[in-house]
């Protein structure tokens, strides 16, 4: 649809937030977007809302922010959940690219939060800021963080899992309800995490596997907001998929005392709810247990460990969306990095449609957003 910029290559790229935002201010692009939206909306039997997937690190953050604003204006009351995608590792030597990435990410997060019901960054990188961190690691996956094919497959697996609550016809949870639960008190940015694949050894039951995690947060973080260990969760939505029903509960011989409270539960749903209550007491948790596994047949890349069967076609996945106190530190770190910038050195970014007053306002908005995740209470306290 957008012909005036290149997606790849070194020249003519959509690289600044202001460029992306200005694209959808042009009447021809705005009209084309509206025409396409109206076509699909008219085909819907029940319109819950919209999902926006956009890069956060380049000019597409501006496109996504403007699209969210247009959707909010035209479809007030519908859910808008935005997934902001970022590449994996980066290097200090790429100064302009890193500064642009920082500015685009900050502008994207603030503007998308203003016009979306919920915003979730998705990345296998370790940080949103200027300080490079190693990419995340998965105990049961071997992937190359420099290959977009590998990274996109993993993030797509997580996205396909955590969006289950409002995509299933049988689910009572709508997009708006999920967003409202996770975004109370202004906490409209959430983090994602997943276990890919969920480890269930032959002969094990779901309680056996969950007990192996101990008290640690089990998910690998997927939002470049640091490790979740030691942080506070305010609300969470959790999905476990692909576990055979016969493995949901513990098959203890009569008279055998259950080794844990999880082993005493009589359904898989009860086990999952009990586990989340043990992990995060007093936190509002929405949990879903789905029998259907995640399909990973070709062209999905072979990322699985050597102990996996050579032709893996489906896997169980444990995914979560969480309103987490880790976002306080992440958003404040973004604001600190921005205050250190000499914007006179990055006039090309500013010339793309951003004023100095916009940056000052951005800093205030980032700091206000960060305060939403400082201390506070969970939804059920």
N, C-alpha and C positions, 0 to 999 in steps of 0.2 A: 504494500500500500504506500509506503514512504519511499519514493524513488530518489530523493535528492541527497541521501547519505548512504555510505557503504556500511555494512555490518562488520566486515572483516577488512584486513589490510591496514596500511599505515596512513593512507590519504583519504580525505572525505568522510571520515568516520563521525558518527554522532557521539561526541565525547564529553559534552558539558550539559549540565542540568537545564540551563537556560535555553540551549538549542532545542532540546527535546520538548520542553514546555511550549516553546514558540511554534513548533510544528503543528500541534493540535489547536493553536489559535488561528491558523490559516483556514479560511472558510472552506476551501476545497477538501482538505483533510477532515475537518470537523463534520462536514456534510456526508462524506463517504463513511466515516465511522458511525454516524447516526443512522444512515441507511442500512448498513449491515446489522447494527443492533436491532433495529425495528424488524428486520426480516426474521431474525432468530427469536426475538421476543414473541412475535405473533405466532410462532410455531409451538410455544411452550404451553403445556396444560397447567403447570403450576410453577410460577417463577419465584424461586426462593431469593435469588440475588445473583451476584456476579463474583467470579474469581479473576483476579488480575495476576498474571505472572510477568514480571519485568526485571531486567537487570537493574541493580542498585548502583553499580560502580561506574556507569557511563551515562550518556545522555538519555538512555531509555528510562532512567529514573524520572526524568522530567516528563516524558511521554506518559508513563504510568500514573504520575501524580495528576496530570491534567485530565487523563481518562477517568480517574477516580472522581475528580471534581465534577466532570460532566455527568457521570453516572449518578452521583449523589443528587445533583440538581434535577435530573430528569426522572429518576426512579427513587424518590424519597421513601424511606421505610423499608427498602429492600436491603439485604445483606451485601456488603462488599468486603471480601476477604482478599488481601493482597499478599503475595509471596514475592519477596525481594531477593533475587538471586545474585550471588557473588562468586567470583572465581576462587580457586583454592589458594595455593601459596603464591607469594609475591616476593620481590627482592628490593632491598634498600636502594640499589643502583638506579632504579627507574624512577627518578625524582618526579618528573611531571606526571607520569601515569599514576603514581602513588598519591600525589596531592589532589589530582582530579578525582581519584577513587574516593578519597576522604571527603571532599566537598560534595560530590554527587551522592554518596551514601548518607551524609548528614541531611542535605536538602531533601533527598528522597524520603528518608524516614519521617521527617517532620511533616512534610506536605502530604504524604500518603496517610499518615496517622490522622491528619485533620479531616480527610475525606473518606476514610475507610472505616468499616466496623472493627476490623482487626488487621494487624500487619505482622508478618513473620519473616525475618531474614532467613535465608537458606544458604548454607555454605559449608564446605569441608575444610575451610581455612580456620585458623585459630584465633583471629582477631579482626575487628572492624576498623581499628585505628591504624596509625602509622607504624607502630612497632610490629615487625613481622613475627609471627608465631608459627610453629610447625603445624601441618595439617593434622586432623584428627585421625586416630587409628581405630580399627575395628578388630576385635579378637578373632573373628571368624572370616574375615575378608582380606584378600591381598589385592590392593588396587594401586594405581599410579595416579597421584594427585595432580600431576601435570597434564593428564589426558582428560579433556572435556567429556569424552565418551564414557569413561569410568565414573567421573564425578556426577554427570547428569543421570546415569543409571541408578546410582545410589540415592540421590536426592529424589528421583522420580518414585523409587520404591517407598521411601518415607512419606512422600506427598500422597501417594495412592492409599497409604494406610491411614494417616491421620485425618484424611478428609472423609473417611467412611461414615462417621456419624450422621452427616447431612446428605450423603449421596444414596443411601439405601432407602428404598421405598418403605421397608419394614421398620425403619428407625423413627422414633418419636421426636428426635432432635432435629431442628431446622438450623440453617446457617445463621439466622439472626439469634436464635436461642443459644447456640454455642458461643457466638461472639459476645453476647451479653454476659454469659457466665464467666468468660475468661477476661473480659475487659472492664470489670467494675472499677469504680473510683478512678477512671481515666487511664487505666493500664491497658492501652490498646495495642501495645507491642508485646508479642509473646515469643517464646523460644520453642524450638523443635528438637526432638531427640528420638533415637531408635536403636533397637538391637536387631542387627541384620547379619545372618538369620538368628531367630530365637533358638537357643540351644536346648534341645530335648533329646537326651540319649535314649537308645532302645531300652525299654523296660521302665523308663522313668514316667512319673506322673507330673502334672502341672505343679502341684505343691512341692514335689522334690526339686524341680528345676528352679522355682522361685526362691526356695530356701537357700540355694547355693549362692545367691547374690548377697546374702547377709543383710546388713543395714545400709549398704552403699546404694547410691543412686545408680540404677542399672543401665540407663540409656547413654549412648554415645552422643555428645552434643552436636547439633547440626545447624547452629545459628551464629557461630563465630563469637560467642559471648562468654567463652571460658568454660572451665569445668564446673558442673553443677554441684559438686560435693561442697557441703558446708553452706550452701545458699538456702534461702527460704522460698517455698512454693506457696503462692497465694490461692491458686486454683489450677486445675489440670483436667485435660481430656485425654484418655488413654484408650488405645485399641490394641488388642492381641488377636492375631488372625493366624489360621492355618494349623491349629492344634486339633488333632483327631478327638472326637467326643469321648472315645474310650479312655483317653489319657487325661481328661479334665480333672477327675477326682482320684483320690488314692484308693487302691483296691487292697485294703488291709484285711487280713484274716480275722474272723470273728474272735473277739476277746483281746485283740491286740490294741494296746493304748495308742492313740494317735501321737506321733512324735512332735506335732505342732498344731496350733489352732487352724492352720490352713488345711492340714490333713483331716480335720474333723468336719470340714464343710462338705455339703452334699451336692453342690452344683459348681460348674466352672465359673459362672457369673459371681457366685458367692465368694469363691476363692479369690478371684481378681479384686473384688471390692474389699475383702478383708486384707489382702496384701497391701493395697494402696492406703488403707486406714492405718496399718502398722507403719508404713514408710513415712507417711505425712499425716500424723494425727490432727484432726480438726480442720483439714483442708477440704474444700469442696471439690470432689472428684467425680467426673463422668467416665464410666468405663463401658467398653463394648467388647464382647467376645464373638469373633466371627470364624466360622468353620473354613471359609474359602481362603486358601493360601495366596501368596503373591506369585504371579507367573514370572519366571525368569528364563524361559526358553529363548533360543537364539531369535533375534540378534542381540539379546542381552549378553553383555560380556561375561566371560567365565572368571569370576572374582573369588571363587570359594576355595577354601583351604584344601590341602591335599587329601585330607581324611574324608572329604565329601565325595559322593558318587561322581563319576566322570561326566555324566549327562544329567545335571540338575535342572528340572523343569519348573519346580515350584518350591517355595520356602515359607516357613512361618516367620512372621515379623511382629515385633512389639514396638509400637510407636506412641509418642506423646507430644501434646502441646501443653506448655506450662507458662503461666504468668509467674515469673521468677524474680527474686531480689537481685540476681546476677545482672539484670538490666540496669540497675542503679549505677553500678560501677562501669558498665559498658558505655552507657550514654554520657556519663560524666567524663570518661576518658576521651570520648569523641569531642566533647566540648573543649576539654583542655588542649587537645591537639589542634583544634581550630584557632584557639586564642594565640597559639604560638606562630601562626602563619603571618608572613608579611604579604598581604594581598597585592601590594604593588608589584611583586615578582610574578604574579599570576594574573596579569591584566587580560590575557586571552580568555580565561574563564569568565572574568567579570564582563568582558565585552560581549559575551554570548547572551546577555540579558539579565545579569544579576547586579544589583546595586550594593554599595557598602552598607546601606541601612538594612538591606535584606539579610546580610551576614550577621549584623548585630541582633536582629530579630530572631534569626535562626539560633543563635547562642542562647537567648532567653528561653526559647521554646524547648531546646534540648535540655536545659537545666530544669525547667518545669516538669518535663516528661520524666527525667531521672528521679525527681523528688517523689513521684507517684510510687516508686518501687523501694523507697527507703523505709524500713521498719514496717509500720502499718499492721493491719489485721487481715486475716484471711476472711473469705466471704461468710464463713459460718461461726466466727468467733463472736 
